[in-house]
Amino acid sequence: MSASKGRVLLAYSGGLDTSCILAWLIEQGYEVYAFLADVGQEEDFEAARQKALNVGAKKFFLEDLKREFITELIYPAIQANAIYENVYLLGTSLARPVIARGMIAIAEREGCDFVSHGCTGKGNDQVRFELAFYGLKPDIKVIAPWRIPEFYHRFAGRQALLSYAAEKQIRVQQTAAKPWSTDENLFHISYEAGILEDPNTTPPPDMWKLTSSLENAPEVYERLSIEFKAGLPVKVTVGPATHVDPVEIFLVLNSLGRKHGIGRIDIVENRFIGVKSRGCYETPGATILRKAHIDLEGLTLDRNVRALRDQFLTVELSRILYNGHFFTPEREFVTSAIPASQRTVNGIVRLKLYKGNVVIEGRSSDEGLYDEKESSMDEMGGFEPTDTTGFIQIESIRIKKWAQANIHRGQGSVEPRDVYGSRV
């Protein structure tokens, strides 16, 4: 028997790609350990363990990372209202740093020479995982099968993987009838590849795993309230029941969102490497949280602080997460500013869930930035309307000058013009 090429810790999901990669790495002469992170996915972990060992893994490691996933990744993203291209709530991106950190800890403890993953050579996750690995352990060596010609020429398509799995007697959920890939965690589930690669193909109804369709969602709405402290959800109340543990809060919101068909999206996004990709996502609990958090900020957050956060923190943190730059100095800088932006985001938001909609019914806070009397149209409330005259005069100085200059150049703004300034 030839000597082992070294010990590899494989990021294992139990799915088609990583099960085949596990078998292939063993064929190549590596000693393979399998690592599976529990980040809240609905998974039979014992079945995954048994599958990995049956395929040939020497050891199997399961790490429960749900709590740190919520407190260290999800909650800061909620505070920053993180979102990519105005639609994607970054569910896959958020899980990668905690998975990578868990892997590196095991790799160091077990004396692994390599880490490996099943990310495709066209996707974002290869970048996210490997940049995280190097940010945590600069001297780690990575085996990326989907970038090795011998591997990707042999497995040119998903049907080739399915055939290989059948040859190796590896049981997989994906079949030729449902050829798409999924990635699930506590925050969301994603679907891509297969028939979804045609952006004009409507996903079949049985693809969606988490949320009810709008047609099947309850005809009766459901009410709840979410209490925030410093921009973080600390209590969810549904009827007489209250929930305060971070994991429990997220599980409850996920359950409610799933029931009422909340958080489905079908998009084409721009991957970091420059390729466009079609993805479908279900993000029930986080969609509810984000809507409530943004609403409470309207009541409690200073206008200029909110503008700076929206223009910088939200945009930059979203980019950092999507591109896999979590273990970097810029991420530390950006996340260090989040708590200061959220200091006054304290209060309660009341919501109603109904057939895919998150309806805000009210909000309250003791922060004092909102003055009902001052805002009222029925009383002065200490506001002197004549003060606005001077405000308008100052604001109009540059506008008047611009208008006068246009008139002087024969481009008076009173003449009909199109949106580009040309006469019509």
Disulfide bonds with the S-S distance in Angstrom:
none
